[in-house]
Amino acid sequence: MLELYDGPLHVEEIIAKWYQDVKDKNFGAFIPFIGIVRDEKGISGLSFDIYEPILKNWFDEWQERASQEGAMLLMAHSKGDVPNHTSSYISAVLSPQRKVGLRLINDFVEDFKANAPIWKYDLIDGKRVYAKERSTLLNGAGLLHEI
Amino acid sequence: MARIEFLGPIGKEPLEVDIKNLKELKEIFSEDKKLQEWLKICAVAINDTMVNSLDVDIKPNDKISLLPPVCGG
């Protein structure tokens, strides 16, 4: 399940809803990861653009991979501005046992950072500044460059 | 005409171009010096599937997306 929200995530509501939705599905482990925007380098928050068609394809492939291990993935992400000390990202894995789930949440979040089509901006003095230095080139980058 | 979309921070309006393959698009873009800085770091998707080769035929109504470096979370 992939959920996108405008602005910061309502963490308590999302986690409570997910828990209600899945608690009867006989998963032994529910492992959430909640990302919280840190107050650093003078930013007032972060802001995000998302390209939804490719994000959905990417997520569906991961869901298929998880299902082959009897697990399930949940993810919520913000679009637009997210102030410091609020959440922009939650992902969770449900698995029959803990070890599969812990491995999957790590691999899933790592691949999310490297491949999910989401662009991050620092909010500085009310302006969006693309976080280019912290961003990762996608596979095939530079294909249309002249050299 | 194929439609070119410049995603995320590129901040450029979509373009419609009459091309038969990605090599022709590369030729067209070679004249845009400002865009070259983005092209160095952008990946390419056709109809929402990432591509790694210029030897790809483009059909009318195809959607070509340019994707700069990403950072979710």
Backbone of each chain as ProteinMPNN parsed JSONL, in Angstrom:
{"seq_chain_A": "MLELYDGPLHVEEIIAKWYQDVKDKNFGAFIPFIGIVRDEKGISGLSFDIYEPILKNWFDEWQERASQEGAMLLMAHSKGDVPNHTSSYISAVLSPQRKVGLRLINDFVEDFKANAPIWKYDLIDGKRVYAKERSTLLNGAGLLHEI", "coords_chain_A": {"N_chain_A": [[0.838, -1.195, 0.0], [0.639, 2.131, -0.949], [0.794, 5.436, 0.015], [0.207, 8.851, -0.565], [0.582, 12.127, 0.659], [-0.432, 15.55, 1.015], [1.748, 17.861, 2.416], [2.952, 17.61, 5.901], [3.127, 14.321, 7.451], [0.508, 12.745, 9.263], [1.414, 11.115, 11.721], [0.576, 9.513, 13.948], [-2.07, 8.895, 13.285], [-1.788, 7.539, 10.83], [-0.149, 5.329, 11.436], [-1.784, 4.086, 13.352], [-4.016, 3.467, 11.805], [-2.907, 1.712, 9.904], [-2.112, -0.331, 11.629], [-4.596, -1.229, 12.603], [-5.638, -2.146, 10.185], [-4.052, -4.353, 9.605], [-3.678, -6.05, 11.746], [-5.09, -8.412, 12.07], [-4.144, -10.115, 10.168], [-2.371, -12.119, 10.604], [0.392, -11.622, 10.662], [3.536, -11.79, 12.254], [5.285, -9.81, 12.844], [5.515, -6.29, 12.84], [7.071, -3.74, 11.472], [7.842, -0.545, 11.646], [9.333, 2.309, 10.002], [10.039, 5.577, 10.687], [10.54, 8.655, 9.332], [11.86, 11.743, 10.406], [11.9, 15.222, 10.043], [14.865, 16.978, 10.445], [16.117, 19.752, 12.347], [18.446, 21.563, 10.926], [21.334, 23.143, 9.503], [20.159, 25.63, 9.168], [17.649, 25.353, 8.001], [14.055, 25.597, 7.564], [12.463, 23.536, 7.065], [11.661, 20.755, 4.888], [10.963, 20.133, 1.392], [9.046, 18.454, -1.115], [8.955, 17.01, -4.396], [7.194, 14.657, -6.365], [7.267, 12.04, -8.721], [4.686, 10.382, -9.68], [3.796, 8.104, -11.378], [6.129, 6.478, -11.909], [7.041, 6.073, -9.337], [4.976, 4.506, -8.313], [5.203, 2.204, -9.918], [7.741, 1.346, -9.104], [7.255, 0.836, -6.392], [5.321, -1.205, -6.578], [6.838, -3.279, -7.668], [8.535, -3.817, -5.515], [6.646, -4.627, -3.653], [5.836, -7.016, -4.759], [8.205, -8.429, -4.548], [8.422, -8.578, -1.759], [6.159, -10.069, -1.171], [6.844, -12.551, -2.06], [8.266, -13.503, 0.025], [6.435, -13.854, 1.895], [5.773, -11.496, 3.07], [4.731, -8.014, 3.552], [4.538, -4.662, 2.325], [4.264, -1.277, 3.434], [3.81, 2.149, 2.763], [4.126, 5.64, 3.263], [4.29, 8.957, 2.051], [5.223, 12.412, 1.971], [4.066, 15.181, -0.053], [5.099, 18.374, -1.252], [5.542, 21.008, 1.22], [7.22, 20.327, 4.324], [7.485, 20.898, 7.632], [10.248, 21.391, 9.993], [10.819, 18.866, 12.464], [8.572, 17.417, 11.961], [7.0, 14.662, 10.206], [7.973, 13.227, 7.085], [8.03, 10.835, 5.871], [7.071, 7.501, 6.058], [7.715, 4.109, 6.321], [6.848, 0.656, 6.357], [7.198, -2.758, 7.231], [5.511, -5.831, 7.118], [5.745, -9.003, 8.398], [5.986, -12.604, 8.585], [7.91, -13.486, 10.437], [10.386, -11.887, 12.563], [13.1, -11.656, 11.555], [13.14, -11.741, 8.708], [11.618, -9.476, 8.226], [13.164, -7.369, 9.35], [15.396, -7.43, 7.699], [14.202, -6.883, 5.233], [13.088, -4.283, 5.622], [15.347, -2.741, 5.843], [16.636, -3.15, 3.32], [14.643, -2.229, 1.643], [14.329, 0.515, 2.352], [16.877, 1.458, 1.759], [16.945, 1.078, -1.045], [14.833, 2.68, -1.731], [15.888, 5.223, -1.13], [17.804, 5.355, -3.14], [16.479, 5.042, -5.579], [13.733, 5.818, -5.737], [11.539, 8.033, -7.398], [11.73, 10.877, -6.292], [12.071, 14.24, -5.374], [14.029, 16.341, -3.374], [13.949, 19.341, -1.478], [15.54, 21.918, 0.362], [14.047, 24.09, 2.716], [14.66, 27.344, 2.887], [14.706, 30.489, 4.211], [12.079, 30.751, 3.272], [12.286, 29.873, 0.664], [12.547, 27.282, -1.864], [15.217, 25.133, -2.093], [16.95, 23.089, -4.144], [18.128, 19.965, -3.079], [20.703, 19.116, -4.149], [23.313, 18.084, -3.666], [22.878, 16.077, -1.859], [21.522, 14.242, -3.256], [20.908, 11.344, -5.349], [22.246, 9.95, -8.296], [20.228, 8.548, -10.827], [20.049, 5.271, -12.319], [21.55, 5.099, -15.481], [21.875, 7.781, -15.864], [22.777, 10.764, -17.601], [22.485, 9.988, -20.187], [21.514, 11.545, -22.336], [23.318, 13.542, -22.561], [25.688, 15.632, -24.258], [28.357, 14.817, -24.483]], "CA_chain_A": [[0.0, 0.0, 0.0], [1.417, 3.365, -1.094], [-0.077, 6.588, 0.28], [0.877, 10.147, -0.685], [-0.173, 13.171, 1.353], [0.063, 16.921, 0.911], [2.244, 18.364, 3.69], [3.501, 16.631, 6.84], [2.317, 13.127, 7.715], [-0.103, 12.584, 10.592], [2.026, 9.82, 12.016], [-0.226, 8.691, 14.864], [-3.248, 8.386, 12.559], [-1.39, 6.581, 9.786], [0.303, 4.084, 12.08], [-2.946, 3.445, 13.995], [-4.852, 2.894, 10.736], [-2.206, 0.537, 9.368], [-2.172, -1.402, 12.629], [-5.959, -1.764, 12.566], [-5.847, -2.852, 8.919], [-3.23, -5.558, 9.409], [-3.425, -6.86, 12.953], [-5.744, -9.721, 11.976], [-3.647, -10.856, 8.998], [-1.452, -13.168, 11.071], [1.821, -11.296, 10.602], [4.089, -11.768, 13.604], [6.126, -8.621, 13.04], [5.137, -5.034, 12.164], [8.288, -2.952, 11.715], [7.767, 0.75, 10.959], [10.426, 3.29, 10.025], [9.435, 6.915, 10.586], [11.534, 9.696, 9.114], [11.468, 13.035, 10.989], [12.754, 16.293, 9.495], [15.746, 17.551, 11.475], [16.461, 21.178, 12.291], [19.892, 21.646, 10.692], [21.824, 24.024, 8.428], [19.319, 26.817, 8.997], [16.414, 25.121, 7.237], [12.813, 25.58, 8.345], [11.806, 22.285, 6.72], [11.982, 20.19, 3.579], [9.84, 20.119, 0.472], [9.219, 17.302, -2.008], [8.205, 16.721, -5.617], [7.136, 13.211, -6.609], [6.719, 11.595, -10.009], [3.895, 9.272, -9.154], [3.725, 6.844, -12.15], [7.302, 5.61, -11.721], [7.065, 5.677, -7.92], [4.023, 3.415, -8.14], [5.815, 0.994, -10.503], [8.841, 0.929, -8.224], [6.683, 0.264, -5.171], [4.665, -2.48, -6.914], [7.886, -4.302, -7.811], [8.974, -4.181, -4.165], [5.569, -5.375, -3.002], [5.912, -8.375, -5.302], [9.376, -9.06, -3.944], [8.089, -8.864, -0.358], [5.132, -11.116, -1.084], [7.496, -13.848, -2.255], [8.775, -13.94, 1.333], [5.294, -13.852, 2.814], [5.745, -10.194, 3.759], [3.952, -6.959, 2.905], [5.126, -3.341, 2.568], [3.396, -0.106, 3.515], [4.629, 3.358, 2.676], [3.47, 6.945, 3.137], [5.274, 10.025, 1.806], [4.67, 13.76, 1.791], [4.328, 16.064, -1.198], [5.093, 19.766, -0.8], [6.367, 21.438, 2.35], [7.154, 19.563, 5.576], [8.305, 21.656, 8.585], [11.134, 20.691, 10.929], [10.235, 18.12, 13.588], [7.398, 16.643, 11.552], [7.424, 13.503, 9.417], [7.717, 13.235, 5.643], [8.185, 9.481, 5.315], [6.912, 6.304, 6.897], [7.554, 2.837, 5.632], [6.708, -0.431, 7.314], [7.1, -4.101, 6.687], [4.818, -6.847, 7.913], [6.304, -10.286, 7.985], [5.655, -13.673, 9.53], [8.891, -13.455, 11.521], [11.167, -10.663, 12.712], [14.356, -11.528, 10.792], [12.823, -11.376, 7.321], [11.131, -8.101, 8.248], [14.269, -6.428, 9.592], [16.211, -7.37, 6.482], [13.434, -6.214, 4.17], [12.916, -2.833, 5.845], [16.636, -2.123, 5.525], [16.851, -3.174, 1.867], [13.606, -1.398, 1.015], [14.622, 1.941, 2.568], [18.093, 1.76, 0.981], [16.591, 1.194, -2.458], [13.994, 3.88, -1.801], [16.778, 6.4, -1.18], [18.583, 5.372, -4.382], [15.717, 4.891, -6.825], [12.368, 6.36, -5.788], [11.582, 9.33, -8.101], [11.301, 11.948, -5.379], [13.094, 15.296, -5.319], [14.011, 17.015, -2.063], [14.403, 20.732, -1.42], [15.61, 22.568, 1.67], [13.305, 25.35, 2.825], [15.552, 28.339, 3.486], [14.112, 31.83, 4.029], [10.845, 30.64, 2.497], [12.529, 29.423, -0.706], [12.908, 25.874, -2.053], [16.559, 24.981, -2.674], [17.138, 21.673, -4.493], [19.196, 19.333, -2.277], [21.438, 18.389, -5.196], [24.48, 17.359, -3.15], [22.439, 14.898, -1.092], [20.708, 13.411, -4.134], [21.595, 10.215, -5.974], [22.001, 9.773, -9.729], [19.515, 7.33, -11.201], [20.716, 4.426, -13.295], [21.411, 5.615, -16.848], [21.992, 9.243, -15.889], [23.731, 11.296, -18.571], [22.232, 9.372, -21.499], [21.265, 12.53, -23.397], [24.347, 14.584, -22.524], [26.32, 15.639, -25.585], [29.708, 14.214, -24.514]], "C_chain_A": [[0.88, 1.254, 0.0], [0.469, 4.548, -0.932], [0.741, 7.871, 0.177], [-0.026, 11.221, -0.086], [0.424, 14.538, 1.041], [0.504, 17.382, 2.3], [2.679, 17.245, 4.624], [2.545, 15.468, 7.097], [1.745, 13.171, 9.131], [0.253, 11.183, 11.091], [1.117, 8.937, 12.877], [-1.421, 8.077, 14.141], [-2.873, 7.301, 11.561], [-0.991, 5.253, 10.407], [-0.881, 3.343, 12.711], [-3.831, 2.771, 12.941], [-4.199, 1.636, 10.163], [-2.317, -0.629, 10.348], [-3.554, -2.055, 12.64], [-6.181, -2.619, 11.317], [-5.164, -4.216, 8.881], [-3.172, -6.503, 10.6], [-4.054, -8.25, 12.897], [-5.213, -10.586, 10.836], [-2.572, -11.889, 9.344], [0.019, -12.906, 10.742], [2.346, -11.24, 12.038], [4.881, -10.514, 13.907], [5.601, -7.45, 12.216], [6.255, -4.056, 12.491], [8.2, -1.638, 10.964], [9.084, 1.525, 11.035], [9.786, 4.651, 9.791], [10.551, 7.939, 10.441], [11.016, 11.04, 9.624], [12.442, 14.1, 10.483], [13.541, 16.941, 10.633], [15.956, 19.043, 11.237], [17.978, 21.269, 12.142], [20.17, 22.58, 9.529], [20.866, 25.18, 8.141], [18.053, 26.6, 8.194], [15.199, 25.22, 8.165], [12.025, 24.31, 8.062], [12.324, 21.772, 5.397], [10.745, 20.287, 2.69], [10.105, 19.039, -0.58], [8.362, 17.414, -3.261], [8.263, 15.21, -5.834], [6.631, 12.967, -8.021], [5.984, 10.279, -9.764], [3.87, 8.012, -10.026], [4.917, 5.92, -11.901], [7.431, 5.193, -10.257], [6.143, 4.478, -7.697], [4.592, 2.117, -8.72], [6.904, 0.433, -9.607], [8.282, 0.243, -6.969], [6.043, -1.102, -5.462], [5.687, -3.604, -7.079], [8.379, -4.77, -6.441], [7.908, -4.995, -3.431], [5.581, -6.832, -3.463], [7.074, -9.14, -4.666], [9.091, -9.462, -2.494], [7.117, -10.032, -0.267], [5.734, -12.502, -1.298], [8.1, -14.378, -0.956], [7.664, -13.939, 2.372], [5.131, -12.544, 3.563], [4.938, -9.18, 2.953], [4.567, -5.609, 3.271], [4.043, -2.267, 2.601], [4.294, 1.121, 3.427], [3.742, 4.594, 2.568], [4.554, 7.996, 2.933], [4.55, 11.347, 1.587], [4.979, 14.325, 0.426], [4.305, 17.491, -0.656], [5.896, 19.954, 0.482], [6.107, 20.631, 3.629], [8.058, 20.265, 6.598], [9.229, 20.76, 9.423], [10.314, 20.005, 12.024], [8.86, 17.543, 13.277], [7.9, 15.553, 10.598], [7.044, 13.646, 7.953], [7.644, 11.818, 5.08], [7.952, 8.427, 6.372], [6.924, 5.102, 5.97], [7.467, 1.762, 6.696], [6.675, -1.744, 6.57], [6.341, -4.969, 7.682], [5.338, -8.186, 7.454], [5.938, -11.348, 9.014], [6.597, -13.665, 10.728], [9.759, -12.191, 11.433], [12.345, -10.558, 11.741], [14.125, -11.128, 9.343], [12.427, -9.904, 7.262], [12.248, -7.086, 8.437], [15.167, -6.303, 8.362], [15.48, -6.59, 5.389], [13.325, -4.709, 4.388], [14.22, -2.105, 5.515], [16.851, -2.036, 4.015], [15.872, -2.24, 1.157], [13.946, 0.09, 1.154], [15.892, 2.347, 1.805], [17.752, 1.972, -0.499], [15.677, 2.396, -2.704], [14.863, 5.123, -1.965], [17.467, 6.512, -2.541], [17.722, 5.49, -5.632], [14.322, 5.485, -6.862], [12.403, 7.757, -6.419], [10.953, 10.454, -7.277], [12.434, 12.967, -5.297], [12.905, 16.125, -4.062], [14.575, 18.425, -2.177], [14.521, 21.135, 0.041], [14.75, 23.818, 1.627], [14.164, 26.334, 3.603], [14.998, 29.72, 3.165], [12.888, 31.783, 3.104], [11.03, 30.173, 1.062], [12.88, 27.938, -0.737], [14.272, 25.81, -2.735], [16.804, 23.489, -2.892], [18.341, 21.094, -3.752], [20.063, 18.466, -3.189], [22.572, 17.524, -4.632], [24.081, 16.093, -2.399], [21.67, 13.909, -1.969], [21.563, 12.387, -4.875], [21.221, 10.123, -7.449], [21.219, 8.488, -9.956], [20.318, 6.568, -12.244], [20.477, 4.96, -14.713], [21.54, 7.119, -16.953], [23.054, 9.674, -16.903], [23.505, 10.8, -19.989], [22.121, 10.401, -22.624], [22.285, 13.674, -23.389], [25.215, 14.484, -23.764], [27.69, 14.962, -25.616], [29.64, 12.753, -24.086]], "O_chain_A": [[1.756, 1.408, 0.851], [-0.53, 4.657, -1.642], [1.825, 7.975, 0.75], [-1.239, 11.222, -0.297], [1.629, 14.669, 0.828], [-0.269, 17.306, 3.254], [2.77, 16.086, 4.221], [1.327, 15.604, 6.979], [2.421, 13.584, 10.074], [-0.493, 10.221, 10.91], [0.914, 7.762, 12.573], [-1.753, 6.909, 14.342], [-3.547, 6.277, 11.455], [-1.431, 4.189, 9.97], [-0.972, 2.118, 12.618], [-4.329, 1.664, 13.145], [-4.865, 0.62, 9.963], [-2.58, -1.765, 9.953], [-3.67, -3.28, 12.683], [-6.821, -3.669, 11.373], [-5.636, -5.131, 8.206], [-2.677, -7.624, 10.485], [-3.608, -9.163, 13.593], [-5.754, -11.657, 10.56], [-1.942, -12.459, 8.452], [0.798, -13.843, 10.566], [1.683, -10.708, 12.928], [5.124, -10.184, 15.068], [5.282, -7.603, 11.037], [6.383, -3.597, 13.626], [8.456, -1.605, 9.761], [9.84, 1.408, 11.999], [9.074, 4.848, 8.807], [11.402, 8.073, 11.32], [9.889, 11.436, 9.325], [13.656, 13.899, 10.495], [12.979, 17.387, 11.634], [15.971, 19.524, 10.103], [18.713, 21.075, 13.11], [19.313, 22.777, 8.667], [20.775, 25.651, 7.007], [17.438, 27.567, 7.745], [15.288, 24.969, 9.367], [11.032, 24.031, 8.734], [13.301, 22.287, 4.852], [9.631, 20.495, 3.17], [11.259, 18.746, -0.895], [7.211, 17.846, -3.212], [9.266, 14.569, -5.523], [5.681, 13.61, -8.467], [6.593, 9.215, -9.658], [3.92, 6.915, -9.469], [4.74, 4.718, -11.704], [7.88, 4.085, -9.966], [6.496, 3.545, -6.976], [4.484, 1.058, -8.103], [6.988, -0.773, -9.375], [8.781, -0.8, -6.546], [6.203, -2.043, -4.684], [5.436, -4.742, -6.682], [8.611, -5.96, -6.228], [8.221, -5.925, -2.689], [5.368, -7.753, -2.674], [6.956, -10.31, -4.302], [9.471, -10.548, -2.057], [7.241, -10.883, 0.613], [5.218, -13.499, -0.794], [8.409, -15.565, -0.85], [7.919, -14.013, 3.574], [4.433, -12.486, 4.575], [4.519, -9.449, 1.827], [5.058, -5.427, 4.385], [3.043, -2.346, 1.888], [5.406, 1.126, 3.956], [2.732, 4.587, 1.864], [5.61, 7.937, 3.563], [3.426, 11.391, 1.088], [6.001, 14.007, -0.182], [3.575, 17.785, 0.291], [6.8, 19.178, 0.791], [4.971, 20.301, 3.968], [9.28, 20.232, 6.45], [9.02, 19.553, 9.542], [9.268, 20.497, 12.447], [8.084, 17.222, 14.177], [9.074, 15.529, 10.23], [5.957, 14.115, 7.615], [7.238, 11.627, 3.933], [8.557, 8.454, 7.444], [6.226, 5.081, 4.955], [7.958, 1.941, 7.811], [6.194, -1.835, 5.44], [6.503, -4.859, 8.897], [5.369, -8.473, 6.257], [5.62, -11.037, 10.162], [6.17, -13.812, 11.873], [9.849, -11.535, 10.395], [12.573, -9.495, 11.162], [14.833, -10.274, 8.811], [12.845, -9.175, 6.362], [12.276, -6.057, 7.761], [15.636, -5.215, 8.028], [16.067, -5.747, 4.711], [13.455, -3.938, 3.437], [14.205, -0.998, 4.978], [17.205, -0.979, 3.493], [16.229, -1.554, 0.199], [13.859, 0.84, 0.181], [15.968, 3.452, 1.268], [18.215, 2.928, -1.121], [15.744, 3.041, -3.751], [14.608, 5.965, -2.826], [17.69, 7.615, -3.042], [18.194, 5.992, -6.652], [13.768, 5.644, -7.95], [13.217, 8.587, -6.014], [9.835, 10.905, -7.525], [13.604, 12.605, -5.168], [11.8, 16.552, -3.726], [15.554, 18.663, -2.884], [13.697, 20.74, 0.866], [14.724, 24.526, 0.62], [14.374, 26.186, 4.807], [14.839, 30.082, 1.999], [12.694, 32.664, 2.265], [10.058, 30.081, 0.312], [13.434, 27.397, 0.22], [14.46, 26.362, -3.819], [16.858, 22.718, -1.934], [19.434, 21.657, -3.79], [20.144, 17.249, -3.022], [22.769, 16.387, -5.059], [24.862, 15.145, -2.315], [21.219, 12.868, -1.491], [22.776, 12.546, -5.009], [20.048, 10.204, -7.813], [21.513, 7.46, -9.347], [21.149, 7.135, -12.953], [19.341, 5.239, -15.094], [21.336, 7.68, -18.029], [24.093, 9.03, -17.042], [24.256, 11.156, -20.898], [22.581, 10.155, -23.739], [22.134, 14.653, -24.12], [25.456, 13.388, -24.271], [28.143, 14.568, -26.69], [30.666, 12.074, -24.047]]}, "seq_chain_B": "MARIEFLGPIGKEPLEVDIKNLKELKEIFSEDKKLQEWLKICAVAINDTMVNSLDVDIKPNDKISLLPPVCGG", "coords_chain_B": {"N_chain_B": [[3.758, 13.673, -32.416], [6.212, 13.532, -29.906], [6.152, 13.887, -26.339], [8.032, 15.797, -24.124], [8.967, 15.708, -20.777], [10.151, 17.576, -18.071], [11.312, 16.759, -15.11], [10.848, 17.349, -11.516], [13.32, 19.434, -10.082], [14.155, 20.687, -12.436], [12.584, 22.563, -13.753], [11.496, 23.36, -16.245], [9.297, 24.01, -18.925], [7.092, 21.553, -20.456], [7.913, 19.989, -23.628], [7.028, 19.563, -27.092], [8.09, 17.333, -29.492], [9.209, 16.323, -32.745], [10.412, 13.413, -33.333], [12.313, 10.442, -34.157], [13.837, 8.745, -32.704], [15.911, 8.406, -29.7], [18.429, 9.381, -30.224], [18.04, 11.449, -31.994], [16.77, 13.217, -30.326], [18.821, 13.823, -28.578], [20.494, 15.214, -30.312], [18.898, 17.487, -30.815], [18.823, 18.609, -28.272], [21.472, 19.254, -27.941], [21.973, 21.794, -28.671], [21.123, 23.369, -26.667], [22.604, 24.914, -24.313], [22.288, 25.534, -21.621], [20.591, 23.563, -20.711], [22.243, 21.379, -20.908], [23.732, 21.071, -18.546], [21.898, 19.93, -16.815], [21.347, 17.606, -18.284], [23.634, 16.072, -18.018], [23.276, 14.85, -15.582], [20.819, 13.694, -15.581], [18.522, 10.972, -15.697], [16.596, 8.903, -17.975], [13.258, 8.251, -18.925], [10.929, 6.37, -20.82], [7.598, 6.491, -21.512], [7.192, 5.998, -18.795], [8.982, 3.97, -18.18], [12.266, 3.229, -17.29], [15.152, 3.929, -19.318], [18.23, 2.799, -20.843], [19.637, 3.113, -23.112], [20.422, 4.742, -26.212], [19.441, 3.719, -28.484], [16.614, 3.547, -29.045], [13.46, 3.402, -30.363], [11.191, 6.045, -30.973], [7.812, 6.666, -30.718], [4.972, 8.474, -32.099], [3.165, 10.368, -29.694], [4.486, 9.188, -27.559], [5.747, 9.449, -24.221], [8.39, 11.161, -22.881], [10.483, 11.269, -20.143], [12.588, 13.284, -18.146], [14.737, 12.676, -15.518], [16.114, 14.064, -12.748], [18.803, 13.678, -10.216], [17.792, 11.878, -7.274], [16.162, 12.086, -4.02], [14.538, 10.862, -1.659], [12.428, 10.798, 1.316]], "CA_chain_B": [[4.774, 14.393, -31.645], [6.48, 13.011, -28.562], [6.126, 14.934, -25.325], [9.176, 15.714, -23.197], [8.677, 16.293, -19.462], [11.362, 17.851, -17.279], [10.745, 16.525, -13.777], [11.483, 17.861, -10.308], [13.887, 20.782, -9.998], [14.636, 21.26, -13.711], [11.805, 23.798, -13.889], [11.338, 23.742, -17.653], [7.977, 23.607, -19.423], [7.151, 20.409, -21.382], [8.126, 20.274, -25.055], [6.561, 18.567, -28.057], [9.124, 17.227, -30.531], [8.977, 15.325, -33.786], [11.664, 12.633, -33.402], [12.1, 9.002, -34.371], [14.576, 7.985, -31.679], [16.542, 9.257, -28.68], [19.607, 10.057, -30.799], [17.57, 12.723, -32.557], [16.505, 14.126, -29.199], [20.141, 14.271, -28.104], [20.911, 16.244, -31.264], [18.114, 18.708, -30.578], [19.223, 19.175, -26.976], [22.883, 19.668, -27.936], [22.041, 23.252, -28.894], [20.647, 24.055, -25.459], [23.756, 24.818, -23.406], [21.831, 25.573, -20.23], [20.015, 22.248, -20.394], [23.308, 20.365, -20.849], [24.118, 20.855, -17.144], [20.933, 18.952, -16.29], [21.421, 16.326, -19.012], [24.751, 15.321, -17.431], [22.885, 14.137, -14.353], [19.439, 13.198, -15.683], [18.158, 9.693, -16.298], [15.527, 9.061, -18.97], [12.215, 7.22, -18.973], [9.958, 6.456, -21.922], [6.307, 5.972, -21.039], [7.369, 5.63, -17.386], [9.959, 2.897, -18.001], [13.609, 3.78, -17.421], [15.914, 3.376, -20.446], [19.681, 2.9, -20.697], [20.265, 3.13, -24.429], [19.87, 5.706, -27.175], [18.853, 2.973, -29.603], [15.22, 3.286, -28.72], [12.55, 4.106, -31.275], [10.16, 6.873, -30.335], [6.567, 6.735, -31.501], [4.153, 9.653, -31.776], [2.436, 10.24, -28.412], [5.315, 8.696, -26.456], [6.11, 10.424, -23.181], [9.797, 11.018, -22.476], [10.668, 12.014, -18.893], [13.957, 13.465, -17.671], [14.694, 12.559, -14.057], [17.354, 14.451, -12.064], [19.113, 12.87, -9.034], [16.65, 11.78, -6.356], [16.441, 12.015, -2.581], [13.275, 10.79, -0.925], [12.48, 10.545, 2.756]], "C_chain_B": [[4.967, 13.727, -30.282], [6.516, 14.182, -27.575], [7.297, 14.728, -24.353], [8.797, 16.413, -21.891], [9.956, 16.406, -18.647], [10.947, 17.817, -15.81], [11.531, 17.223, -12.664], [12.054, 19.25, -10.482], [14.301, 21.406, -11.325], [13.883, 22.551, -14.029], [11.671, 24.289, -15.314], [9.991, 23.208, -18.132], [8.115, 22.412, -20.374], [7.3, 20.867, -22.824], [7.461, 19.195, -25.893], [7.605, 18.522, -29.17], [8.782, 16.11, -31.512], [10.288, 14.566, -33.983], [11.331, 11.153, -33.593], [12.834, 8.149, -33.337], [15.275, 8.961, -30.727], [17.787, 9.969, -29.2], [19.209, 11.422, -31.362], [17.271, 13.724, -31.441], [17.814, 14.686, -28.644], [20.685, 15.382, -29.004], [20.199, 17.58, -30.994], [18.598, 19.403, -29.3], [20.653, 19.718, -26.999], [23.019, 21.177, -28.133], [21.622, 24.052, -27.668], [21.715, 23.934, -24.36], [23.335, 24.809, -21.939], [21.297, 24.202, -19.795], [21.096, 21.177, -20.241], [23.74, 20.06, -19.407], [23.183, 19.848, -16.48], [21.096, 17.596, -16.97], [22.557, 15.45, -18.503], [24.274, 14.396, -16.325], [21.471, 13.538, -14.426], [19.371, 11.801, -16.293], [16.912, 9.921, -17.167], [14.537, 7.9, -18.855], [11.345, 7.463, -20.198], [8.686, 5.755, -21.472], [6.453, 5.318, -19.657], [8.217, 4.381, -17.151], [11.35, 3.471, -18.244], [14.331, 3.128, -18.609], [17.4, 3.668, -20.251], [20.405, 3.028, -22.022], [19.605, 4.189, -25.303], [19.189, 5.014, -28.349], [17.42, 2.556, -29.293], [14.367, 4.094, -29.681], [11.505, 4.869, -30.476], [8.955, 6.955, -31.268], [5.844, 8.048, -31.172], [3.363, 9.351, -30.5], [3.235, 9.576, -27.296], [5.596, 9.837, -25.476], [7.546, 10.143, -22.757], [10.009, 11.893, -21.249], [12.144, 12.099, -18.552], [13.939, 13.552, -16.157], [16.042, 12.935, -13.444], [17.624, 13.535, -10.861], [18.029, 12.996, -7.961], [17.087, 11.732, -4.895], [15.112, 12.027, -1.828], [13.503, 10.695, 0.573], [12.718, 11.763, 3.601]], "O_chain_B": [[3.998, 13.401, -29.596], [6.862, 15.309, -27.931], [7.513, 13.632, -23.837], [8.362, 17.564, -21.898], [10.736, 15.459, -18.548], [10.301, 18.746, -15.324], [12.683, 17.623, -12.831], [11.37, 20.15, -10.969], [14.757, 22.549, -11.342], [14.472, 23.516, -14.515], [11.725, 25.492, -15.57], [9.595, 22.095, -17.788], [9.146, 22.269, -21.031], [6.881, 21.962, -23.198], [7.342, 18.048, -25.46], [7.963, 19.56, -29.727], [8.162, 15.107, -31.161], [11.17, 15.02, -34.712], [10.247, 10.681, -33.251], [12.496, 6.985, -33.123], [15.236, 10.175, -30.923], [18.163, 11.026, -28.693], [19.935, 12.407, -31.228], [17.493, 14.925, -31.594], [17.904, 15.861, -28.288], [21.259, 16.361, -28.526], [20.821, 18.642, -30.954], [18.759, 20.623, -29.261], [21.009, 20.553, -26.168], [24.05, 21.764, -27.804], [21.754, 25.275, -27.644], [21.721, 22.977, -23.585], [23.963, 24.147, -21.113], [21.525, 23.752, -18.672], [20.899, 20.187, -19.535], [24.074, 18.919, -19.087], [23.617, 19.017, -15.682], [20.997, 16.556, -16.318], [22.462, 14.223, -18.547], [24.798, 13.296, -16.15], [20.988, 12.949, -13.459], [20.061, 11.491, -17.264], [16.271, 10.97, -17.107], [14.921, 6.74, -18.71], [11.063, 8.603, -20.565], [8.7, 4.581, -21.1], [5.915, 4.243, -19.395], [8.186, 3.798, -16.067], [11.596, 4.116, -19.264], [14.154, 1.939, -18.878], [17.783, 4.637, -19.594], [21.635, 3.05, -22.065], [18.42, 4.493, -25.168], [18.453, 5.64, -29.111], [17.078, 1.373, -29.283], [14.524, 5.309, -29.804], [11.009, 4.402, -29.451], [9.082, 7.275, -32.45], [6.066, 8.651, -30.122], [2.948, 8.215, -30.267], [2.718, 9.413, -26.191], [5.669, 11.008, -25.849], [7.877, 9.036, -22.33], [9.757, 13.097, -21.285], [12.871, 11.11, -18.654], [13.233, 14.376, -15.576], [17.016, 12.198, -13.604], [16.781, 12.708, -10.516], [17.437, 14.058, -7.767], [18.226, 11.386, -4.58], [14.63, 13.081, -1.416], [14.633, 10.532, 1.035], [12.78, 11.662, 4.826]]}, "name": "protein", "num_of_chains": 2, "seq": "MLELYDGPLHVEEIIAKWYQDVKDKNFGAFIPFIGIVRDEKGISGLSFDIYEPILKNWFDEWQERASQEGAMLLMAHSKGDVPNHTSSYISAVLSPQRKVGLRLINDFVEDFKANAPIWKYDLIDGKRVYAKERSTLLNGAGLLHEIMARIEFLGPIGKEPLEVDIKNLKELKEIFSEDKKLQEWLKICAVAINDTMVNSLDVDIKPNDKISLLPPVCGG"}
